[in-house]
Amino acid sequence: MRLICLLTSVIAAYLLAALAVPATASASPTAPAVAPLRGNVTLHDPAIAQGAKAHVWYVYSSGDPGVGGGTVQIRKSVDDGRTWSALGTMWNAIPGWLTDEVHGANTMWAPEIFRHGDTYYLYYAVSTLGHNDSVIALATNTTLDPTAPGYRWVDQGKVVRSLPASDFNAIDPDVIQDAAGTPWLAFGSYWGGIQMVQLQWPSGKRSPDPDRLHLADRKLPLNAIEGAAMISHGGWYYLFTSWDRCCLGLKSTYRIVVGRSRSITGPYVDSTGRSLADGGGTTVLASSGNQIGPGGESIAGGVLAYHFYDATAGGVPRLGVQNLGWTADGWPHLTARPAAAAATRV
């Protein structure tokens, strides 16, 4: 979950650092005006995926200790992501090996879904707030539809582990496949910024390649960058990240920032040519109107999903869904999605 809390003693240092945002990320694009989503949309860290049927979408999100044992929550829409209903959680409890390994963990964080062949791969993290004693783990399924024969999330174990002595944090996983069909896992939060390792099919686990790449870094105290989401478009690979502070309700300062590269392994640069590994980044979405602190993003099928804090509801975390458009020179921007004509039962 992209819910990294900082110790009280360093909050002041962060606030000073946040004022020193690089000029390359100073623009503040806003969300297009659109009717609010309907139904069950209170969540953090959405991972959006298209269903097998037309107009059907699923969202997987961070867990709540009081719901399904803290495991990943599932929601469904049958009207192209405008009305959402809850489908429960993927399991009734976090696997015991994970709670044994990460003491004090009581929720599964920031899932991401990737389909390869006939298998859905769900990556997620288990950690505790403000620490990098963390695990990215994997579960697989043959369908996203809980009513379909054979529906079952199967625990596939550990993918990446970080320890208190590590220079990175193994949370916020995202998977992308390169032009050759090789899968890659991007991840990271604070500490050493955004990392990448090579995976392999069909296991979905790490490949024999031991390298861990460093893709993005704020180059500011506390390194407030996390929540990688990657896509390819027009011969480029794009790395979206969430900058600044999440999970403070109306005081949240999250925003979504992007860079791109011709190579999946980087270097990634922003729209001015500054490297993301050296503090660069172009803002795609920042706070505006009732949407405070947008971030925790996920991208699928030309749609960007994220969470924000609703200024009209006292800072309750809500799901946001917008279409992703492209400028003539290949930079992403958000476009409004028309509201559904009428309430739809899901």
N, C-alpha and C positions, 0 to 999 in steps of 0.2 A: 504494500500500500504506500502511496506517495505521501505518507503522513509523518515525515521526519520532524520531530520536535527537538528544539535546541535547548540546552541548559540555560537557566536564568542568567548565569554569569556571562554568557556570550551574546545575549539578545541585543544589548546596546551596541556591541561591535558590529553585529549584523546590520542594524539600522543605519549606522554610519556608512557601511560598505554599500548598502542598497542605493545610497544617493549617488554613488560613483558608477552608475550604469554606463557602459560604453555607448558612444554616439550611434554605433551601428544598430543598436536595439532601442533607440529612443522613440521611434514612431509607435503609436498606439492604435492600431486598427481595432475597430469595434465590431461586435456581432451584428449582422443585418437584422432589421426589425422583423420579427416573426411571432406568431401566436405561441403561447406557452405549450409545452408538451402536456399531455393528459395522462392520468392514471398513476401508477406506482413509479415515481421518478426521483425519489429521495435516495441518493447513493454517493459513493466516492469511486473514482478510478474506473470508469466504464471501459470495457473491451467490447467493441461492436463487431458483429458477424452476420452475414447474410444467411438466411435459411435456404432450404432446398426448394421451397415454393415461392412464387412471385409475391412481392410485397411483405414477406416475412423477414423479420430481423430479430436477433437475440442480442442482449447485453449481459455481460458477466462483470461483476463488480466486487470490490473488497468486502470482506465479511464483517459481521457484527457479532461480538461474543455471545449475545443473547439469542441469536438466530442461527439454527443449524450448526451449533457448536463453533461458530465463527468461520465457517467455510464460505467459499465463493457463492455469492448470490446470483440468481438467474432471473432475467426478465425477457418478455417476448412482446413483439408488436406485429400485427398483421395489416397495418395500414402505412407501411413504409416509414416506420419509426416515429409516428406522431402520438400514438396512444400505447401505453405500456401496462402489462400485467405481470405480477410476480409469479414465478414458477418454483419458488423455494430455493434450496441450496444444492450444490453438487454432491455433498456428503452430509452426514449427521455429526461428524466430528473430524477434527484434524488428525491425520495419520499419527499414530503413537511415536513412530521413529522421529518425526519432526519435532514434536513437543519434548521428546527426550533430548534431542540435539540442540534445540534453541530454547533454553529454559525461560519460562515466563511468557512464551508466545501463546496468544489466545485467539488470533485471527489469521486468515489468509489474505494476502494483499495483492492488489494491482494485477489481476490476471490478464493474459493475452491469448487470443485464439489464432491458430494457423492451421489451414487444411493442406495436407499432402496426400495425394491419391485418395483412398477411401477412409482416411483417418484424420480425425480432428485432434490437434495437439494443444492442450491448455497448459500454459506456463504460469506460475504464480510464485509469490515470495512469502516466506515466513520470517518474521523478525520481531523486535521490540522497539518501541519508540526511542529515537535518538541514539541507537547503537548500530554497529555494523556486524554484529554477530548474527549472520543472516544466511538463508538458503533460498535459492531458486529451485523449484521442483516442477515435476511434469506429471500430468494425467492425460489419458487418451480415451477417445470414444469413437464409435463408427457413425454416430448421428448426433445432431443437436436437439432433436425432437424427443422429449421425455415420453411421448406416447408410442414411439416407434419400437418395433421388435429389436432386441439387442442393445437398447439404450443402457449404458453403464459407464461411468467414469472409472477408469482403471489407474491406480497409483503406479507410476513408473519410476518413482524415486528422485534422487538428487541429480541436478544438472550443474550448478555452480554454488560454491560455498565461500563465504568470507568470514574472517575471524577478527577479533578486536585488534590484532596486530596487522591486519591487511591494510593496504592503501586504497581500498575500494569498498563498495557496499553492494552485496548481491541481492538487490531488489529491483523492482520495476522492469521486468523482462519484456522484450519485444523481439519478434522473429521476422526476418526478411530473407528471401531467396534471391540469389544473384542470377545473371543471365545464363550461367552454366548449370543452374539447378542446385547449387550448393547453398544450404541454409546457414544463416548467421544469427547469433543472439546478441542484441544490444541491451545494456542494462546499466544500472548505477544510480547513485544518489549521494550528493554532497561528497565528502572524502575526495577521491580521485576523479570525480566527474563521470562522464559516460564512457563505458568500456564496450568492447566487442570481442566475442570468441566464435570460432567456427563450430558448427554442429554437423551432424551426419544423419542421413536417412537410412533405414526406416526407424531407427531407435529414437531420433529426436534429441539424443544426448550429445555431449561434446565429441568432436572428432579427435583423431590422434594429434592434430596440430596443437602444440602447447602454447602458442602465442596468444597473448591478451592485448588487444589494441586499445589505444586511448584516443577517442574521437572528439570529445568536447570537454571544455573546462571554462569556468567563469574567470579565473585569474583574479578573483577578489576574495577577501576573507570569508570563510565558511563555505565558499563554493556552492552557492544555492542553485544547483542545476540537477534535474532528475527527470524521470518519466519519459524515456525515449520512445518514439514511435517512428517507424521508417517505412517509406514506400518508394517505388520507382515510377518515373514518368518522363516520357520524351527523351530517353537516353541519359537521364540523371537519376541519382539516388538522393533522396531527401531525408534529413534527420531533423525531426521535430523534438523539442524538449520543453519542459516546464521550468521556468525560472522563478526565483524568489520564494515567498512563504506561502505554503498551503495550510489549510485546516485551522484557520483562525476566524472563521465566520466572516463577518463584515470587515474585519481587519486584515483579511488575506490579501496578499499582493501577487499571487500567481499570475503568470501570463505565458502564452505559447509562442515559442521562438523557433526559427528554422534556418537551416543551411543546406547546401547541396554539394555533390561531388560526382564526377564521371566514374569514379571507382567506388565500389561498395566499402572498401576499407579506408577511404578518405585519400587526401585531406578534404574536409568539408569547409566551405566558405559561405559567408553571408552575401547579401546583394551588393555590398561594397567591396567584396573580395577579401575581407578579413577572415582568418581561420577561426573555426569554432573551437579549436584546441588552444587558441590564444585569446579567448574572451569574446569572439565574434558571435553574431546572431541577429537575425531580422525578425522583428515581432510580427506575428500573424494575428494574434488576438489578445487583447488586454481588457481590463475592467471597463464596463460602460453600462449606463442605464441600471437595470436591476441585476445585471450579471457581474458579480464581484469575484475576482480571483479565479478566472477560468484556467483550467489545466487538467493534468491527468489524462491526456488525450489518447485516442485510438482512431485508426483510419481503416476503412474498408469500403469497397464499391463506390468510391467517389464521395464518401460521407465522412465527416470528422465528428466524433463524439467526444465529450469532455464533461467535467463537472464544474459547477460554479456555485457561489453562495448568493442566495436570492435576497436582494435588498427589500423586496416587498413582503418577505416572510421571516424577517429577523435573522437572516443569515443561514437558513436551512440549506444543506447541499442538494443541488438539483442536477439532473441530467440535461445537457445541451446537445443538440444534433443540428449540424449545418452542412450544406453542400460545399464541396471543395472545388473551387475554380482555379484557372491558371491565366496569368498574364501572357502577353505576346512573347515576352522574353523568358517565360518558363518559371515564374515564381508563384507560389500558391496564395490564394486569397479566399475568403468565405463569401458565399452567395446565399441569398435567402431561400428557404424551403417553404413552399406554400402550405398553409394549414390544411388539415383534413376538413372535408366539407361538413361532416357530422360525426358525432361520437360513434366509435366502432367497438364492438365487443371483441375482446381478445382473450 
